[in-house]
Amino acid sequence: PSGTMARVSAAPVALALAIITLVAGAAAAVVCDESITGFHDNEMKSQAWTDIAHENVQAVLLAIEDDPCYAQMRAADGRGPLFWANEFYNQEIIDALVEAGGDITAKDRSGLTPKQMPRAPAMTFEAPEETTDTDDDEYEPDDEDDAHEVHDEM
């Protein structure tokens, strides 16, 4: 009898815990602003594309941490970070975006899902070489410059 009593009283406790977990999960659900999820471009979305195209994993992870809606961002063409991460095939970024709520079934304006994105070559930034020439490239006017001047003689 005491074992039966423990099982009976455990059921309501388990049910209560399940309800609390469900309510807490619903309260934790993120509602994203249209400025992020809407199909339009802005500076934040351009920066996200740049970070992903240049494989700046740290910047993407920080952006996700800073704004959970980052993973749901969409640009004017309907694509967003998960599309771009698939396009430039960066599995670490793909995994982080999916974990943050990126929708793998989302479709862009042309009907493609993130996994259907054609692969693009990786983009890397290389700083231009510094030159040591100081005066060689400076502009020096010559006689031809005088021939093209417009004079207003009134």
N, C-alpha and C positions, 0 to 999 in steps of 0.2 A: 504493500500500500504506500509506503513512503517513497518508493521509486516511482510509482505512478503519479504521485502528487508532485514530484520534482519535474516530471515530464510535462504535466499539465501546466504548471506555473512557468516553465521555460518557454512554452509556445507563445504566450502573450508577450513575454520579454523579447523574444526573437522577432516577433511581428512589430513591436514598438521600435526596435533597433532598425529594422528594415525601413519603416516609415520615416524615421529620423534621417537615415542615410539618403533616402529618396528626396526628402524635402531639402536637406543640406545640398545635395547635388543640383537640384533645381535652382536653389538660391545662388549657387556658384556659377550657373550657366551665364556665359558672357553674351550680352546684347551689343552688337557692333553697330556703330553709326554708319549712315549711308555715305558719308564722306570717304569711308574706307571700302565698303562693300559695293558701292555704286559703280557702274560701268563708265568711268570717266578718269581722266589723267590728272595728276597733281604732282607736286614736287616730292612728296613722300613716296609715291608709287614709283617715280623715276629713280629715286635713290635706292629703293628696294631692288629694282631691276638691275641697277649698276652693281650693287653688292653681290647679287646672285650671279650675274654674268662674269664678274671678276673673282668668283669663288671666295668672297670675303665671309667665310663661315662665322667668324666671331661677331661681325656686325649683324648678321642675320639672327644669330642666337640672342644677342643683346636686344634687338628690335622685338623679337618674340617675347622675351622676358618683360620688356617695357610696355608692350601693348599686345595682349592676347589676340586681338583682332587682326594682327599682322598676317596671320596665316589665311585669313578669309578675304584679304584685300583683292580687289579686281580693278583692272585698268579699262580704258575705253574699248579695247578689243575683246573684253571679257576674260582676259588672262590675268593671272596674278602670280604670287611667289611660287606656288606649287607647279604651275605651268612652266615658269621660267627655270625652276630647279630641275624639272624633267628635260627641258630643252637643252640645258647646259650639263645635264646628267651629273648632278652632285648628290650622291646618295645620302650623305650626312645631312645636307639641307633638306632633302625630301623627307627623311625620317623625322627631323625636328618639326617640320611644317605639319606633317600628318599627326604627330603626337599633339601638336598645338591646336588641332581642329581643322586643318586644311582638308577640303573636300575632294577626294580622288575621283568622284563621279561628276564633279562640276563640268559644265561645258562652256566653251568660249562662244563668241558670236558666230563662228563658223561651224560650231557643233563638235569641236574636238575636246577630248578630255585631257587632263595633264599627261597621262601615259601615252597619248597619241601624238604628242608634240614631236615634230622632226628634230633630230639632234643638231645642235649648232656647235661649231668649234669653240673650245675654251678661249675666253678672252683674258688676256693678262695685261697689266699695265707695266710699261717699261719707261722709266724716266729718260728724257732726252739727254744725250751726252752733252756735257758742258764743254764749251769751246774756250780756248785761251786767247783767241784773236780779240784784240781790243778795238783797233781802229780800222781794220780791213773792211768791215761791213757798213761803216757809217756812210750816210748819204752825203755826197758832195755835188752841189749844183754845177752844171756846165753851161756852155753857150746855148745848147738846144733848149734848156729850160726857159731862157728869155724869149725864145721864138713862140712858145706856147702860152705865154702870159696874156691875160685879157686885160686891156687898159680901157678905162672909161674916161674918155677925153671929152668933156663938155665944157 
